[in-house]
Amino acid sequence: MSSNVTAKVVDRAQRAIDPAEGIAAVSDPAFGGIDVFIGKVRDFNVGRPVTGITYDLFEPLVLNEIQRLAAEIEATFGPKLKLYVAHAKGRLGIGDVAVVVAAGSPHRDEAFRACRQLIEAVKHQCPIWKQEHYEDGDSEWSEGCTLCHADGEPAHDHH
């Protein structure tokens, strides 16, 4: 794994994701820009009240994919960039942090764009399965962005 990329899977049964770890991982005295995305479990999705989410994944595969995605982003924005991704595994409740993505760079524009590109890539390309648990007792599994069509075309605006 590149020294400019920190990627981890956090087992929710052991601890919560701390966004401060992401900020620390991408901080550098030469950087003027740090951008952080924090994804949390919401209480309503696709017209249904949600009570929680379970994430399942194969950690080595996910970490390798994050490394590959980060390398693509580094190729776009250059080596003076630090990236961080932490994704939860296991059962999460409403309001729990599910993912943190951070990017640090000498300038804010690169930090904003790299962070956005990385979270979108993780959501669409990493083999992470999400089981939403609903208020009526039902649950449903999905992979990637649940608001996208099976053909990969977004059903909502990603920009």
C-alpha positions in Angstrom: 0.0 0.0 0.0 1.3 3.5 -0.9 2.6 5.4 2.1 0.2 8.2 1.0 -2.8 6.0 1.5 -4.4 4.8 4.7 -7.2 2.3 4.3 -8.9 0.3 7.0 -11.9 -1.8 7.8 -13.3 -1.1 11.2 -15.3 -3.9 12.9 -18.2 -2.1 14.5 -18.4 -4.8 17.2 -14.9 -3.7 18.4 -15.0 0.1 18.0 -16.5 3.0 16.1 -14.8 4.9 13.2 -13.2 8.1 14.4 -13.2 10.9 11.8 -10.3 12.5 13.7 -8.1 9.6 12.6 -8.8 10.5 9.0 -7.8 14.1 9.5 -4.6 13.1 11.2 -3.7 10.7 8.5 -4.0 13.3 5.7 -2.4 16.2 7.6 0.9 17.6 6.5 2.6 20.9 7.3 2.8 21.6 3.5 -0.9 21.1 3.0 -3.4 23.9 2.9 -6.4 21.8 2.1 -8.0 18.9 3.9 -11.4 17.6 2.8 -13.4 15.0 4.8 -16.5 13.1 3.9 -18.4 11.4 6.8 -21.1 8.9 5.8 -23.6 8.1 8.6 -26.5 5.8 8.8 -29.8 7.7 8.2 -33.2 6.8 9.4 -35.0 6.8 6.1 -34.0 5.5 2.6 -35.8 4.9 -0.6 -39.2 5.6 0.9 -38.8 3.3 4.0 -38.0 4.0 7.7 -34.6 2.4 8.5 -33.6 1.1 11.9 -30.0 0.1 11.1 -27.6 -1.3 8.6 -25.3 -4.3 8.5 -22.2 -4.1 6.3 -20.4 -7.3 5.1 -17.2 -7.5 3.1 -14.0 -9.5 2.6 -11.4 -7.2 4.1 -8.3 -8.1 2.0 -10.3 -7.7 -1.2 -11.8 -4.3 -0.1 -8.4 -3.0 1.0 -6.7 -4.0 -2.3 -9.5 -2.3 -4.2 -9.2 0.9 -2.2 -5.4 0.9 -2.9 -6.1 0.5 -6.6 -8.6 3.3 -6.6 -6.3 5.6 -4.6 -3.5 4.9 -7.1 -5.8 6.1 -9.9 -6.6 9.3 -7.9 -2.9 9.9 -7.2 -2.2 9.6 -11.0 -4.8 12.3 -11.6 -3.8 14.7 -8.8 -0.1 13.9 -8.3 2.0 12.4 -5.5 1.5 15.4 -3.2 -1.7 14.0 -1.9 -2.7 11.9 1.1 -5.8 9.8 1.2 -7.7 8.0 3.9 -10.6 5.6 3.9 -12.2 3.8 6.8 -15.3 1.7 6.2 -17.4 -0.1 8.9 -18.1 -3.8 9.0 -20.9 -5.2 11.0 -24.2 -3.8 12.5 -24.6 -0.1 12.8 -27.4 2.0 14.3 -29.0 5.2 13.2 -26.4 8.0 13.3 -23.4 5.7 13.4 -20.5 6.5 11.2 -20.3 4.1 8.3 -17.4 5.5 6.3 -14.9 8.3 6.5 -12.9 9.4 3.4 -10.3 12.2 3.7 -7.9 13.9 1.3 -5.1 16.3 2.1 -3.2 18.3 -0.5 -1.3 21.6 -0.8 -4.4 23.2 -2.2 -8.1 23.0 -1.4 -9.3 22.3 -5.0 -7.3 19.0 -5.2 -8.5 18.0 -1.7 -12.2 18.6 -2.6 -12.0 16.8 -5.9 -9.9 13.9 -4.7 -12.1 13.3 -1.7 -15.2 13.3 -3.9 -13.7 11.0 -6.5 -12.6 8.6 -3.8 -15.9 8.3 -2.0 -17.8 7.8 -5.3 -15.3 5.1 -6.4 -15.5 3.3 -3.0 -19.4 3.3 -3.1 -19.5 2.1 -6.7 -16.5 -0.2 -7.1 -15.7 -1.8 -3.7 -17.3 -5.1 -3.0 -19.2 -4.0 0.1 -22.6 -5.3 0.8 -25.2 -3.4 2.8 -28.2 -4.9 4.5 -30.7 -2.3 5.5 -33.0 -3.1 8.4 -36.5 -1.6 8.2 -39.0 -0.5 10.8 -41.5 -3.2 9.6 -38.9 -6.0 10.5 -38.0 -6.6 6.8 -34.4 -6.2 5.5 -32.8 -5.9 2.1 -29.2 -6.5 0.8 -27.6 -4.3 -1.8 -24.1 -3.7 -3.2 -22.7 -0.2 -3.8 -25.0 2.7 -4.3 -28.6 1.7 -3.7 -29.9 4.6 -5.7 -28.4 3.5 -9.0 -29.9 1.4 -11.6 -28.6 -2.1 -12.4 -27.1 -0.8 -15.6 -24.8 1.5 -13.6 -26.5 4.7 -14.6 -27.3 6.9 -11.6 -30.9 7.4 -10.6 -29.8 10.5 -8.7 -27.2 13.3 -9.2 -23.7 12.3 -8.1 -22.3 15.7 -8.8 
